[in-house]
Each structure stands twice: as C-alpha cells, then as structure tokens.
Amino acid sequence: MRRLFTSASGLYAKHPVALGVTAVFGLSLLLRWLYLQAAPDRTWPFSIFFYGDARFFHAYAADLARGHEGPAALPYHPPLFPWLLGMLYRVLGTPQGSAYPYKLALAGLNAATVAFTWWWWRKVLGTGWSLLGAALFAGSFGWLVLSTTYSNEVLYALFLSATCALMLHHRARPSWPGAVLLGAVMGLGALTRAEHLYLWPFLLAWAWLQRGGAPVRTLAPRWALAMLVTALVLAPWAVHNARVLRELNARTPHLEPLPVLAPITVYGPINFAMANHAKATGGFTPDSVNQAGQEGFLDVANPAQRHLLLHGYAEGLAWMGAHPLDAARLWWAKLDRWLDGFQLGWGTTNRPSGLSGARAPVDVFVPEGAWLKWPLTLLLLAGAALSLRSAWRDCALFTAVLLHRALITVAFFGYTRGLLAIFPVLIPLLLLPFVALTARAPQRAWTRRLPAVATALLLLLWVEAGVLALSAPRRFMASGSTDRASGKLIQDDWVRIWPH
C-alpha cells in the first residue's frame, strides 16, 4: 500500500495537470453513468426532464446513418448536433429499441468538456477553486439531464468552453495559427447554436480592452483572419441552404420568395415574431406556431408562416413600438425564465431543490418551491461587477458572454436551458466573489482550505448516486395536455412531474 501511495504521489508530482484532467473526466463520467443507471428513461432518446428537439434530432440522424436524403426541407435547425448523432448511429448502429449507448456517448462528451474546462479554469481561478468549479459543473442536476439525452447543449458547451480558452490564451493578439483555430471553433459553435456567431462583437470588445499598447494595424489582420475562417467554416452549409431555398421558392412561385442567403438557419425572423407579441409568455409555446396553421409544423406554402419567415422582425418590432410597457414586462418574463436555471440543484436527486416541478415546452424541468434562484443571481451580479476591476479583468470575458446571452434571451425566448448552456462562464463568475474574498487574507488557514472542504462535500453526491444506482430505478408521475387520438402526453407542451 505504501509503495502504491508513493508511486501515485510521484506520478502526481511529475504530471499534476494530466492526472487532474483524467480524474475530473473519470469522476464526471462516473456520476453521469450512475445517474443513468437510476433513471427510468435511460433507454429513451429523450429524458422525462427534457424533451426538446429529440424527435427531430433522431429522425435527422437516422436518415444520415442510412445515407438517405429526403426532399428539400426548410433549414430551421443548426446541423452540427444531428450530424454528430448521425455519426454515432453509423459507428454504433441505428437504435434497436434502446438509446442507452448514444446517451452514454454524449455523457462521455460532456465529461470531457468538464475536464477541458477545468484545465483552463486553473489559469483564472487557481487549482483549488477550479476543482470546486469542476465539481459544481459535473454535479449539476441540469447537466446530468442535458448530458444524458439528445441535447445540442452538450456539444455547444464544448465549443463555448474552447472559445473562452482560446480568447484567454491569446488575449488581444492571437498568433496566426491561434486566429485560425479560434475562427474554426466559432464557426463550429455557430453550426451548433446560431446565436454563437453573434458573440463575435463581444469577444472583440473584450480583446480591445486587453490590447494594452499594441497598435490596431498589427491586431486587425489577425482578427480579420479569424472571422474569415468562421465564414469559410459556414460556407458549405450556406451553399446547401441556398440550394434548398431556391428549390422551395421554385415550388411556391405565387408567394414572395425566401432570401437564399442563410448561413446557418432561417428561424431568426419567425422566432422573433413568435417571441414578441401580445400573447407571448416569455418562453416558447406551441400555440404560437399552431395559430399560423399546419398543426404546429412549418410549411413554406402557408402564407401566414411565409410572412413571418420574411417579415418576423418587422412584426415583432412593430408590436414593441406600439406597446412599450408590455414589451418591458415581457423582457422581464424572459429573463425570469432564463434565471430559473438557478433553481436546479446538484446531484441525482437535485439537492436542495427536489424533483417535483414542471417542464415548459422545449425546455428543461424546473423544480417548484426552490430558493436558490435569487441568492445565486445576486452572487452572479457580484461576480460580474468584480470582473470589471483591473485585478480580475480576465473574468470580464465571462461577463461579456453573459451579457450576450442575456440580450439573446431578451430578444427571443426565455429558456431555462439557456442558462445551463453557459456554465463554462457562469461558474467562474459565481465563484469570483469567494476568490476575491479569500485573496484578501491568504495567510489565514481557512481561506486555503475552503475550496478543498467545499469540493469534498460535493463529492458526497457521488456516494448518493452510487446508492441510488444499486437500487431499483426511480419512478415518476407526469400530467399535462394529451393527444385526443392516442391519449398520450403532448411532450411539446407543459408537463408536470413528481416522484412516485
């Protein structure tokens, strides 16, 4: 035993970072596997706590795996996640009654994201606090759900984390290879979630603050190269979209033509209109689509839907201009739904928030009666304010990403999963007040032990998950709107969930 301990200590002394990355990855994957073992939905392609676009992702991936290309369809969803799922279907075979292997593969991808994020968090937060951050990320109930179902947030979190890592590494002056890599990551992130493309102005603003005395003429070509690479990554999909949209226009010559330039998707205008009108709730509701006809499905031949696809921004802005107070209340409702991401707790039992609550359409479960939301919001605002001080200026990058996501939320839908998607920047801002507080008294023993003690307490969640995994799978009850023909729950509507 002593020899084994000595060997482990020597290995840690020689390769501390590699050992840390391996340990964080292993523990993160272990918790996700334990969560799946105790979940009643482990073989389903979706989770009872999150349905989202699982049906579309599965159908798209299955067609890719078979090499089947259907008729031209409106490019509504970013393509990269279904491409990834299609690749898994090709490697592992198409589902034969169980989605468990694919869910486990996605859990592995998210565990790798947690480990990678810890790797670059160390340079901002220090080793102790970054380990606590990794434990918070790995143990998040919201991420246990998202990482074990068909969710494009799994892939997006990786690209957001890589974007931040590259920005912090290169600061205001990326190397030429660094500019190429950053541009590629930004392009891939945009192909996963379209709004990632509009992060560019926020990244450039942060880089401007970090430029020091470097002349603009030496920096501009490198940033221009990065944005050019992003455009080149998007170009093949934009060409595909142009071909599809020309074909759709040819099918409907009697209607106003759709613009053929769509680098990622065409959903911007119609989503904006659906998110900003008199009956909007702040989140996505199926009624918004149903009122335009086609029983909730988009059809370019439907004149009402075609109008929103073309003039949705004008419709939404016109309503805001005519009803500014209602628009302001709606903005708050969207942010309120977004901040519901703080209602979700940690571990497989969602401590301390519990497992009784509701799942909004196309969104993740939110527990009822939870109290974490406003304390964590205040902590986040404190971290964002601290990041503007010179001592923590690196963390201003996280505040820039947070501001970008808040503005996207205000403009479109308030999604609880939207807050979970930015965990790579959210957790450092939540921890920053504690980091700043302990930095003021480094000589005190408790300041050095605090992150280690907190991390050890979080690791008790792994013990709880192990106990639950050895028991019978948990059971849940659900209620909500049902389909008249089949009597089944309508998964794209509100669903209330509670343990049985």
LOZA-521131 format. One line per field, with one value per residue (C-alpha): x, y, z; residue number from 1. Coordinates in Angstrom, 3 decimals. Layout:
REM LOZA-521131
xx = c(X|...);
yy = c(Y|...);
zz = c(Z|...);
num = c(NUM|...);
//
This chain:
REM LOZA-521131
xx = c(0.000|2.834|4.544|1.291|0.851|4.457|4.019|0.820|2.498|5.418|3.072|1.185|4.445|5.517|2.172|-0.256|-2.325|-2.681|-3.665|-6.142|-7.762|-8.034|-9.553|-12.092|-13.100|-13.404|-15.437|-17.717|-18.393|-18.920|-21.610|-23.381|-23.300|-24.662|-27.408|-28.368|-28.417|-31.041|-33.085|-36.319|-35.708|-32.158|-33.143|-35.360|-33.967|-35.165|-35.460|-38.591|-36.887|-36.094|-37.709|-36.518|-35.892|-35.108|-37.622|-36.100|-32.502|-33.257|-35.030|-32.297|-29.511|-31.254|-31.556|-27.865|-26.869|-28.876|-27.455|-30.992|-31.652|-35.298|-36.950|-35.658|-36.729|-36.605|-33.210|-34.635|-32.225|-28.424|-26.972|-23.909|-25.506|-27.667|-24.543|-22.739|-25.671|-25.760|-22.067|-22.802|-25.596|-23.164|-20.492|-22.754|-25.605|-29.050|-31.129|-32.618|-35.143|-32.635|-30.876|-28.610|-25.315|-25.777|-26.752|-23.660|-21.518|-22.989|-22.321|-18.691|-18.534|-19.858|-17.473|-14.625|-15.998|-15.939|-12.340|-11.242|-12.964|-11.228|-7.905|-8.226|-10.162|-6.976|-5.274|-8.090|-9.273|-6.300|-6.227|-8.377|-11.228|-11.189|-11.605|-14.629|-15.947|-15.453|-17.344|-20.210|-20.272|-20.027|-22.621|-25.184|-28.547|-29.362|-26.217|-26.843|-30.111|-28.782|-25.688|-27.699|-30.254|-30.388|-29.486|-27.347|-26.283|-23.933|-21.954|-22.390|-20.868|-17.677|-17.392|-18.179|-15.527|-12.995|-13.831|-13.131|-9.947|-8.567|-9.531|-7.827|-4.738|-4.260|-5.662|-5.714|-3.114|-3.731|-0.998|-1.771|-2.459|-4.450|-6.592|-7.326|-8.248|-10.467|-12.253|-12.862|-14.235|-16.524|-17.830|-18.474|-20.152|-22.450|-23.357|-24.422|-26.307|-26.768|-26.512|-22.885|-21.999|-23.174|-20.714|-18.021|-18.655|-18.467|-15.205|-13.678|-14.765|-13.012|-9.917|-9.891|-9.783|-6.899|-4.833|-2.534|-0.316|-0.456|-1.222|-4.509|-2.839|-0.964|-4.034|-6.695|-5.312|-5.267|-8.840|-9.903|-8.350|-10.261|-13.573|-12.713|-12.109|-15.511|-17.093|-15.266|-16.493|-20.077|-19.766|-20.589|-23.754|-24.710|-24.342|-26.543|-29.156|-29.129|-29.814|-32.668|-34.241|-34.101|-35.884|-38.539|-39.034|-39.476|-42.231|-44.133|-43.802|-47.045|-45.595|-42.966|-39.563|-37.493|-33.993|-31.444|-28.672|-28.951|-25.515|-26.997|-30.807|-33.867|-35.512|-34.485|-37.468|-40.206|-38.815|-38.593|-42.236|-43.371|-41.418|-42.730|-46.483|-49.451|-49.964|-46.276|-45.407|-41.632|-40.959|-41.792|-45.388|-46.789|-49.798|-47.501|-46.943|-50.393|-52.084|-50.244|-51.775|-50.330|-50.838|-47.556|-45.412|-43.687|-44.799|-43.322|-46.506|-48.574|-48.986|-49.167|-45.987|-44.271|-44.994|-43.363|-40.350|-39.820|-41.071|-40.971|-38.511|-40.704|-43.791|-42.108|-40.586|-43.898|-45.617|-42.839|-43.126|-46.882|-46.774|-43.513|-44.692|-45.951|-42.660|-40.698|-42.785|-42.202|-38.434|-38.510|-40.579|-37.962|-35.080|-37.046|-37.453|-33.782|-32.717|-34.844|-31.700|-30.530|-33.494|-31.835|-29.577|-26.939|-26.691|-29.040|-31.781|-31.440|-30.495|-31.735|-34.484|-36.122|-37.729|-41.277|-41.920|-42.821|-41.215|-42.005|-42.291|-38.894|-37.202|-35.733|-37.538|-37.740|-38.476|-41.234|-40.625|-36.850|-34.995|-31.608|-32.564|-32.200|-29.198|-27.291|-28.443|-27.077|-23.841|-23.619|-24.120|-21.423|-19.029|-19.828|-19.168|-15.853|-14.788|-14.749|-11.992|-8.427|-7.400|-9.958|-10.055|-9.647|-13.049|-14.618|-14.641|-17.184|-19.286|-19.227|-20.548|-23.175|-24.322|-24.515|-26.712|-28.940|-29.548|-30.327|-32.810|-34.494|-34.802|-36.114|-37.293|-36.532|-35.131|-34.011|-31.577|-30.062|-28.518|-27.184|-25.574|-23.174|-21.866|-18.236|-18.551|-21.254|-19.393|-16.256|-18.451|-20.317|-17.027|-15.275|-16.654|-15.253|-11.958|-11.647|-12.599|-10.048|-7.358|-7.535|-6.494|-4.218|-2.354|-5.425|-5.727|-9.461|-9.024|-6.714|-8.956|-12.320|-12.289|-10.993|-13.667|-16.433|-15.241|-15.120|-18.710|-19.825|-18.209|-20.830|-23.183|-21.240|-21.867|-25.600|-25.660|-23.959|-26.533|-29.397|-27.795|-27.778|-31.495|-34.427|-34.851|-36.778|-40.342|-42.088|-45.600|-46.447|-49.511|-50.289|-52.143|-52.916|-53.418|-57.100|-56.431|-53.778|-54.339|-50.572|-48.970|-48.096|-44.369|-44.042|-46.483|-46.293|-45.744|-45.841|-43.532|-43.247|-41.668|-43.885);
yy = c(0.000|2.371|1.608|2.304|5.603|6.589|5.731|7.795|10.734|10.569|10.458|13.494|15.393|14.741|15.154|17.060|18.611|15.398|13.495|16.244|16.200|12.399|12.449|15.167|13.341|9.988|11.345|13.336|10.325|8.097|10.412|10.538|6.751|6.377|8.874|6.868|3.606|5.005|6.773|5.203|6.849|5.588|3.758|6.525|9.033|11.839|12.454|12.920|16.109|17.379|16.549|19.423|18.601|14.919|13.719|15.904|15.029|11.307|11.436|13.568|11.358|8.165|9.499|10.408|6.975|5.303|7.634|8.770|12.361|13.357|16.192|19.726|20.936|24.393|24.833|25.536|23.751|24.203|20.968|20.049|18.152|15.918|15.305|14.149|11.933|10.534|9.672|7.818|5.934|4.895|3.773|2.087|1.197|2.754|2.374|-1.057|-0.212|1.494|4.862|3.945|3.614|7.019|8.687|7.230|8.556|12.036|11.749|10.999|14.094|16.270|14.695|15.599|19.160|19.402|18.161|20.509|23.448|22.680|22.679|26.314|27.452|26.756|29.747|32.076|30.721|28.721|24.978|24.805|26.977|25.460|21.980|23.250|24.717|21.385|19.592|22.096|21.582|17.797|17.541|19.959|18.216|20.252|18.983|15.414|15.712|17.518|15.337|12.120|12.992|14.281|17.880|20.160|21.996|19.041|19.965|23.714|23.818|22.323|24.977|27.800|26.475|26.233|29.780|31.158|29.111|30.438|34.028|33.868|32.241|34.766|37.876|40.793|39.418|35.888|34.125|33.333|29.634|30.781|33.039|30.137|27.848|30.472|31.142|27.421|26.988|29.994|28.565|25.130|26.729|28.696|25.488|24.103|27.165|30.014|32.770|31.840|33.691|36.952|36.506|37.992|41.689|40.867|38.949|41.798|44.343|42.325|41.946|45.726|46.246|43.771|45.247|47.353|49.473|47.191|49.187|48.385|47.876|44.844|43.338|43.885|41.401|38.571|39.171|39.580|36.183|34.596|35.953|34.889|31.328|31.404|32.426|29.618|27.048|28.252|28.477|24.821|24.849|28.285|26.914|23.935|26.280|28.453|25.407|24.277|27.726|28.136|24.795|25.849|29.140|27.245|25.150|28.259|30.782|32.523|33.624|36.201|34.488|33.495|35.022|32.429|33.776|31.832|30.999|28.804|28.835|30.840|30.822|34.309|36.322|33.801|33.107|36.840|37.299|34.309|35.619|39.194|39.656|40.375|36.763|35.886|34.349|34.755|31.165|29.089|27.933|25.617|27.943|30.455|28.048|26.478|29.831|30.058|26.746|23.348|21.957|23.330|22.372|24.935|24.969|27.462|27.236|28.569|32.334|33.237|31.340|32.601|36.164|35.560|33.869|37.001|39.852|38.479|41.101|43.922|42.350|41.952|45.437|46.979|45.356|46.557|50.100|50.111|48.518|49.545|48.777|45.335|44.723|45.673|43.283|40.567|41.155|40.639|37.455|36.110|36.870|35.364|32.101|32.169|32.643|29.627|27.714|28.615|26.710|23.453|21.987|19.265|15.512|12.850|13.971|17.661|18.832|21.079|21.780|18.363|16.505|17.901|20.594|21.350|21.162|24.013|23.357|22.650|23.379|21.636|20.731|23.407|22.340|24.073|25.862|26.104|29.004|29.052|31.418|34.871|34.242|32.830|35.702|38.226|36.245|36.287|40.053|40.499|38.375|40.335|43.621|42.333|41.248|44.900|45.695|45.621|42.787|40.439|41.848|38.383|37.458|40.336|37.883|35.808|38.902|39.689|36.196|36.551|39.889|38.357|35.527|37.905|40.048|36.973|35.914|39.321|39.338|35.790|33.140|32.764|29.239|27.754|25.557|28.741|29.495|25.946|26.231|28.934|27.041|27.442|31.192|31.129|29.164|31.369|34.437|32.687|31.756|35.084|36.834|33.996|34.022|37.775|37.496|34.789|36.595|39.430|37.150|34.462|33.899|32.543|28.768|28.723|30.601|27.879|25.058|26.451|25.191|21.760|21.383|22.511|20.100|17.216|17.950|17.943|14.547|13.121|13.481|10.663|8.425|9.198|8.462|5.119|4.121|5.051|3.177|-0.016|0.364|-0.152|2.603|5.557|6.104|9.353|10.509|13.099|15.065|17.538|18.009|14.791|13.938|13.234|10.345|8.431|9.685|10.214|13.280|16.056|16.304|19.777|21.296|21.914|18.704|18.469|15.852|14.410|11.308|8.271);
zz = c(0.000|0.895|-2.420|-4.299|-2.466|-3.181|-6.850|-7.069|-5.315|-7.747|-10.714|-9.404|-8.859|-12.449|-14.230|-11.954|-14.748|-16.764|-13.624|-12.706|-16.146|-16.024|-12.537|-13.399|-16.572|-14.796|-11.894|-14.203|-16.404|-13.374|-11.997|-15.361|-15.633|-12.103|-12.914|-15.994|-14.027|-11.646|-14.351|-15.648|-19.050|-19.636|-22.841|-24.236|-26.777|-24.504|-20.767|-18.708|-17.521|-21.017|-24.343|-26.521|-30.185|-29.575|-32.182|-34.906|-33.947|-34.035|-37.410|-38.991|-37.615|-38.712|-42.284|-42.279|-40.998|-43.771|-46.391|-47.156|-48.160|-48.123|-50.039|-49.502|-46.059|-44.563|-42.804|-39.374|-37.006|-36.905|-38.315|-36.267|-33.384|-35.611|-37.713|-34.564|-33.628|-37.165|-36.862|-33.607|-35.368|-38.106|-35.646|-33.077|-35.413|-35.532|-32.344|-31.803|-29.114|-26.804|-26.892|-23.951|-25.925|-27.549|-24.295|-22.658|-25.536|-25.069|-21.337|-22.177|-24.402|-21.602|-19.080|-21.445|-21.602|-17.799|-17.718|-20.514|-18.836|-15.543|-17.420|-18.469|-15.378|-13.385|-15.013|-13.980|-10.623|-9.352|-8.776|-5.641|-6.809|-10.288|-8.779|-6.869|-10.109|-11.878|-9.093|-9.455|-13.229|-13.009|-10.243|-11.684|-11.939|-15.030|-16.704|-15.584|-17.510|-20.598|-20.943|-20.960|-23.618|-27.195|-26.467|-28.632|-25.469|-24.882|-27.981|-27.596|-24.104|-25.540|-28.252|-25.820|-23.449|-26.299|-27.424|-23.943|-23.569|-26.867|-26.065|-22.662|-24.139|-26.917|-25.212|-27.665|-30.066|-31.298|-33.206|-36.827|-36.013|-32.964|-35.146|-37.486|-34.600|-32.950|-36.234|-36.737|-33.206|-33.637|-36.901|-35.396|-32.379|-34.706|-36.561|-33.179|-31.920|-34.396|-31.783|-31.151|-34.357|-32.762|-29.907|-32.165|-31.268|-27.553|-27.977|-29.985|-27.370|-24.642|-26.816|-27.357|-23.584|-23.342|-26.178|-23.979|-26.197|-29.241|-32.425|-34.110|-37.511|-36.161|-34.465|-37.127|-39.704|-37.157|-36.022|-39.646|-40.406|-37.500|-38.791|-42.331|-41.130|-39.392|-42.696|-44.522|-41.979|-42.508|-46.308|-47.244|-45.156|-46.538|-50.086|-49.133|-47.664|-50.786|-52.953|-50.700|-50.515|-54.321|-54.648|-52.114|-53.942|-57.215|-55.603|-54.493|-57.326|-56.314|-52.932|-52.017|-52.418|-49.424|-49.290|-50.335|-48.090|-44.824|-43.362|-40.601|-40.320|-41.357|-37.933|-36.790|-38.091|-37.283|-33.802|-33.125|-34.125|-32.040|-29.046|-29.177|-29.426|-27.186|-26.043|-25.601|-22.230|-22.232|-23.277|-26.309|-26.538|-29.225|-29.623|-31.305|-34.193|-34.142|-34.736|-38.057|-39.183|-40.179|-36.614|-35.359|-38.364|-40.521|-44.137|-46.583|-48.656|-45.744|-46.407|-42.693|-41.869|-45.021|-43.919|-40.522|-42.124|-44.199|-42.012|-38.471|-37.211|-38.514|-36.891|-33.516|-33.530|-34.553|-31.572|-29.216|-30.555|-30.080|-26.584|-24.852|-21.304|-22.294|-24.113|-20.982|-18.862|-21.443|-21.354|-17.601|-18.008|-20.427|-18.065|-15.182|-17.097|-18.045|-14.423|-13.471|-14.405|-10.898|-9.430|-10.415|-7.764|-7.657|-7.648|-8.928|-6.509|-7.405|-3.918|-2.358|-4.901|-5.238|-8.136|-8.156|-10.706|-14.301|-17.725|-20.107|-23.868|-25.468|-22.138|-19.144|-15.911|-13.197|-9.593|-7.684|-4.413|-4.886|-3.212|-4.975|-7.791|-6.253|-3.967|-6.935|-9.156|-6.642|-6.467|-10.263|-10.390|-7.735|-9.796|-12.952|-11.123|-9.748|-13.231|-14.297|-11.819|-13.075|-10.729|-12.327|-15.843|-17.421|-15.998|-17.924|-20.841|-18.906|-18.262|-21.994|-22.800|-20.048|-21.498|-24.977|-23.724|-21.728|-24.827|-26.938|-24.242|-24.174|-27.969|-28.349|-25.868|-22.188|-21.908|-18.596|-20.510|-21.952|-18.563|-18.232|-21.678|-20.446|-17.391|-18.583|-17.944|-15.298|-12.629|-12.611|-12.083|-9.240|-7.572|-8.185|-5.048|-2.908|-4.780|-4.258|-0.584|0.197|-1.823|0.692|3.548|2.007|5.270|7.051|7.029|6.350|3.093|1.799|2.956|1.855|-1.783|-0.707|2.000|-0.365|-3.071|-0.585|0.480|-3.142|-3.665|-1.285|-4.264|-5.946|-2.918|-3.059|-6.786|-6.196|-3.592|-5.928|-8.845|-6.778|-6.046|-8.376|-10.996|-9.645|-10.802|-11.667|-12.462|-15.106|-16.119|-18.878|-22.154|-24.015|-27.653|-28.325|-30.672|-28.722|-25.198|-24.802|-23.230|-25.670|-24.994|-26.569|-24.063|-20.315|-18.321|-14.533|-12.966|-9.455|-7.840|-7.392);
num = c(1|2|3|4|5|6|7|8|9|10|11|12|13|14|15|16|17|18|19|20|21|22|23|24|25|26|27|28|29|30|31|32|33|34|35|36|37|38|39|40|41|42|43|44|45|46|47|48|49|50|51|52|53|54|55|56|57|58|59|60|61|62|63|64|65|66|67|68|69|70|71|72|73|74|75|76|77|78|79|80|81|82|83|84|85|86|87|88|89|90|91|92|93|94|95|96|97|98|99|100|101|102|103|104|105|106|107|108|109|110|111|112|113|114|115|116|117|118|119|120|121|122|123|124|125|126|127|128|129|130|131|132|133|134|135|136|137|138|139|140|141|142|143|144|145|146|147|148|149|150|151|152|153|154|155|156|157|158|159|160|161|162|163|164|165|166|167|168|169|170|171|172|173|174|175|176|177|178|179|180|181|182|183|184|185|186|187|188|189|190|191|192|193|194|195|196|197|198|199|200|201|202|203|204|205|206|207|208|209|210|211|212|213|214|215|216|217|218|219|220|221|222|223|224|225|226|227|228|229|230|231|232|233|234|235|236|237|238|239|240|241|242|243|244|245|246|247|248|249|250|251|252|253|254|255|256|257|258|259|260|261|262|263|264|265|266|267|268|269|270|271|272|273|274|275|276|277|278|279|280|281|282|283|284|285|286|287|288|289|290|291|292|293|294|295|296|297|298|299|300|301|302|303|304|305|306|307|308|309|310|311|312|313|314|315|316|317|318|319|320|321|322|323|324|325|326|327|328|329|330|331|332|333|334|335|336|337|338|339|340|341|342|343|344|345|346|347|348|349|350|351|352|353|354|355|356|357|358|359|360|361|362|363|364|365|366|367|368|369|370|371|372|373|374|375|376|377|378|379|380|381|382|383|384|385|386|387|388|389|390|391|392|393|394|395|396|397|398|399|400|401|402|403|404|405|406|407|408|409|410|411|412|413|414|415|416|417|418|419|420|421|422|423|424|425|426|427|428|429|430|431|432|433|434|435|436|437|438|439|440|441|442|443|444|445|446|447|448|449|450|451|452|453|454|455|456|457|458|459|460|461|462|463|464|465|466|467|468|469|470|471|472|473|474|475|476|477|478|479|480|481|482|483|484|485|486|487|488|489|490|491|492|493|494|495|496|497|498|499|500);
//
